[in-house]
Every structure is written in C-alpha cells, then in structure tokens.
Amino acid sequence: MKQFTLGKKERLKSRKQIEQLFKEGKTFSVQPLRIYYTVQPSTADSSLLQFGVAVGTKQFKHAVDRNRIKRLIREAYRLQKNELHEQVVSKKKAINLFFIYTGKELPQYQLIYETVRIALQKLQQIIVQSAT
C-alpha cells in the first residue's frame, strides 16, 4: 500500500539548503509554476526528496489567498510524489524541490493537480538523464 504523506523530514526548511537551491539549482517552468531543483548523489544523513512551496506577496496581498494556494500545491504534490520517490530511491539520488506559484489569479485545484503532474514527470525525465 502506498503512503500518501508529507512528513516533517520531507519538507525543505533549512535556510542554507534553500539558499543553495536558488544559487546553484536549475529551474524550469510549467505555467503557473516555476520549479527550482537540485539533484545530488544521496548520502546516509540526507532525506531523499525534500519539497518547499512559496507564493509571492506582490500578486496576492492577503495571506488567506497565499495559504490556500500553498495548501493546494502541497496536496497535489503529496498525492503524486510516489513515482518520483521510487525513481529517486532506485537511482540513489537526493532531490531538493521548490515550487513557486507565478500566476495572477486564484487557481482551481484541477489546474494545480495537472501542473504538478507535468512538473513531476519532467523531473523524472531529468533523473533518468542525470543517471546516464
């Protein structure tokens, strides 16, 4: 049975790791998301797949709106991350991910779900290419 959880160890919280991700990481866009990522060989002490999400205050002045968007993105990621996690484990890699919402209006869940699905498929392709 697959576990659809997003635990504390899977969240990207370390300021040091986030700064490194924005400095040295690669990026791609799947509208309305921009995804920053780093792929490294896995080590015993690091979590294999860490994830963070942000929404800009310039577009969404109210915290309620920003929090709703973040909640939608986290939920879509939580339900779809298992394939990516299996691939990361099999290739012995560690990935840090950061999703930034760049849209200008409040999204529907279906749009976010599809966008996250496309982004995770793209990341799977990147892992396969980095392994060869």
CORSUL-V581429 format. One record per backbone hydrogen bond with DSSP energy under -1.0 kcal/mol. NH is the residue of the N-H (numbers start at 1). CO is the residue of the C=O. If there is no record, write none. Layout:
# CORSUL-V581429
nh=(NH:NH)
co=(CO:CO)
This chain:
# CORSUL-V581429
nh=(11:12:18:19:20:21:22:23:24:25:26:28:30:33:34:35:36:37:38:40:42:50:51:52:54:60:66:67:68:69:70:71:72:73:74:75:76:77:78:79:81:85:86:87:88:89:90:91:93:94:95:96:97:98:99:100:101:102:112:113:114:115:116:117:118:119:120:121:122:123:124:125:126:127:128:129:130:131)
co=(8:51:14:15:16:17:18:19:20:21:37:35:33:30:100:28:98:26:96:94:92:95:10:97:99:56:62:63:64:65:66:67:68:69:70:71:72:73:74:75:77:81:82:83:84:85:86:87:88:40:48:38:50:36:52:34:54:32:108:109:110:111:112:113:114:115:116:117:118:119:120:121:122:123:124:125:126:127)
